[in-house]
């Protein structure tokens, strides 16, 4: 499955950089692809014109395959899908919904479609709709998460679908890569580790926060809204969680109070580096991310370490 | 029989009481189920009855699902 997937995606290493809002821009994405992995552009709710610009900019920086994440809840989704197909983007990952409606368009354009899911039921659904592979993301991941850990989600999804499965959530070094393959994955997706890459243009405060973080430094906000998000803890999360606690026992919780706190917080973190009121999305693996490197160094290190770990274990068994 | 099995699956997935899940019950309006809940329920029903449910479109009430399942079972 692993070599089948690598071939399908046209990449050298089974390493994918996950789409992160405001972070996964042409600079980072092209760097990952140039380094032999698969970079994936995030475009949020951007208009199709902006999406086209982002794609073209990325194309000017790399001639290797890259992907784009399409948020199915975007008001511009119909036009964005059209542009993605017109521009012949090799891979599309999808989130927040079902890509079924667009499957024919994608297939006609030769796009590889890989939905991101957080449950077995969703994985099965997506494969029914024609997905070429599945990214299953455990709740160790940063950003929007589900309920199950990577350790449990990956093998259960692998058991339920017959397409390649890409593991995401909590992977930040070669040990995690090796572990993911042991669980049945054919490739891995990383987010947090790539945020601190040299080619990532986020505010230095964001990178520093990740580099400094320990295992316990992320919290999950928004559980009450049904859309939990994992972020680094700071003053904003303290306030947010307090409000969540306050409104939890209300018959009709006033989500506006939460919305006010959260509005623009992601931008404040990534672009402005606002440590107090910014929302710094990050996985639990931030505790493993300790140095700034080029994407090339990151990928090489991941591959070398993963092979070392496997070799060591194999030798133990073969003795 | 079919209804009881489906009712049990829904009660289990959505943490509801049996009285809350009747034939006329509407998933979104009465049970506040979202699409993820529906996917999970459909999954469990597929496994329980060994059938395939291609799309969740048109499955708005419990009756819709019961009818669908009965039709599929009759085909077997």
Boltz contact constraints between the chains, C-beta under 6 A:
constraints:
  - contact:
      token1: [A, 121]
      token2: [B, 39]
      max_distance: 6.0
  - contact:
      token1: [A, 121]
      token2: [B, 40]
      max_distance: 6.0
  - contact:
      token1: [A, 121]
      token2: [B, 43]
      max_distance: 6.0
  - contact:
      token1: [A, 122]
      token2: [B, 39]
      max_distance: 6.0
  - contact:
      token1: [A, 125]
      token2: [B, 39]
      max_distance: 6.0
